[in-house]
Amino acid sequence: MIEETLLEAEEKMEKAVEVAKEDFAGIRTGRATPGMFNKLTVDYYGSPTPLQQLASFQTPEARTILITPFDKSAMAEIEKTLRESDLGVNPSNDGTVLRCVLPQLTEERRKDYVKLARHKGEDAKVSIRNVRRKAKDELDKLVKDGEVGEDDGNRAEKELDASTKKYVDLIDELLKGKETELREV
């Protein structure tokens, strides 16, 4: 029972780290990456479809990305979605590909992105702590109901705390790396 609780908590903490990685990838830096477009959805024949499923991406230069739609009829919707996104790109359409040149980041914009990254990192840490709290409540309930001994409960709680620290430290590392990337000129 204890192992199941700890395993479930660990899996949820893993997921929180994965979500944080995706969120950090969506925060743009000076380089163009296909990951920046992960969160964008395009209205494709009446249903919201992820941009990744509608086009291929190429990065010929550090700040340029070429988006080639698989279906040319979706070009206008993809272009509209890119213009309305918070990425700050202004795509140029040549009929077959959309060329997005990312503007140079200003110092103020970099600071905003660092704040955003810290906020997303804190959200991930809160999520991990909530998983810990829930798992600890389950462990306390097992001890209280007499299903496991107090010593086993304490040992499991120490394991849970170690897992929590491991994943919070991992988020801190990811955040530190993202901040360094954002401050790079």
Residue pairs with C-beta under 8 A, 6 or more apart in sequence:
1 142
1 147
1 148
2 139
2 142
2 148
2 152
2 153
2 156
5 135
5 138
5 139
5 142
5 156
6 135
6 156
6 159
6 160
6 163
8 135
9 131
9 132
9 134
9 135
9 160
9 163
10 163
12 131
13 128
13 131
13 132
13 163
13 164
13 167
14 167
16 124
16 127
16 128
16 131
16 167
16 171
17 124
17 128
17 167
17 170
17 171
17 174
19 124
19 127
20 120
20 121
20 123
20 124
20 171
20 174
21 174
22 35
22 38
23 120
23 123
23 124
24 117
24 120
24 121
24 174
24 175
24 178
25 33
25 35
25 36
25 38
26 35
26 36
26 38
26 39
27 113
27 116
27 117
27 120
27 178
27 182
28 36
28 87
28 88
28 102
28 105
28 113
29 105
29 113
29 181
29 182
29 184
30 62
30 63
30 102
30 104
30 105
30 184
30 185
31 59
31 62
31 63
31 102
32 59
32 61
32 62
32 63
32 64
32 65
32 100
32 102
33 59
33 65
34 52
34 57
34 59
34 65
36 65
36 87
37 51
37 52
37 57
37 67
37 87
38 50
38 52
40 50
40 51
40 81
40 82
40 85
41 48
41 49
41 50
41 51
41 81
42 48
42 49
42 50
42 51
42 54
42 74
42 77
42 78
42 81
43 49
43 77
43 81
44 54
44 74
44 77
51 67
51 78
51 81
54 69
54 70
54 71
54 74
54 78
55 67
55 68
55 69
55 70
55 74
55 78
55 98
56 67
56 68
56 70
57 65
57 66
57 67
57 68
58 65
58 66
58 68
59 65
59 66
60 66
63 101
63 102
63 104
64 99
64 100
64 101
64 102
65 99
65 100
65 102
66 97
66 98
66 99
66 100
67 78
67 82
67 91
67 97
67 98
67 99
67 100
68 96
68 97
68 98
69 75
69 78
69 98
72 96
75 93
75 95
75 98
78 98
79 91
79 93
79 98
82 89
82 91
82 98
82 100
83 89
83 90
83 91
87 102
88 102
88 103
88 109
89 100
89 101
89 102
89 103
90 100
90 101
91 98
91 99
91 100
92 98
92 99
92 100
92 101
105 113
105 182
110 182
110 183
113 182
114 179
114 182
114 183
117 175
117 178
117 179
117 182
118 175
118 179
121 171
121 172
121 174
121 175
121 178
124 171
125 168
125 171
128 164
128 167
128 168
128 171
129 164
129 168
131 164
132 160
132 161
132 163
132 164
135 160
136 157
136 160
139 153
139 156
139 157
139 160
140 153
142 148
142 153
143 149
143 150
143 152
143 153
148 156
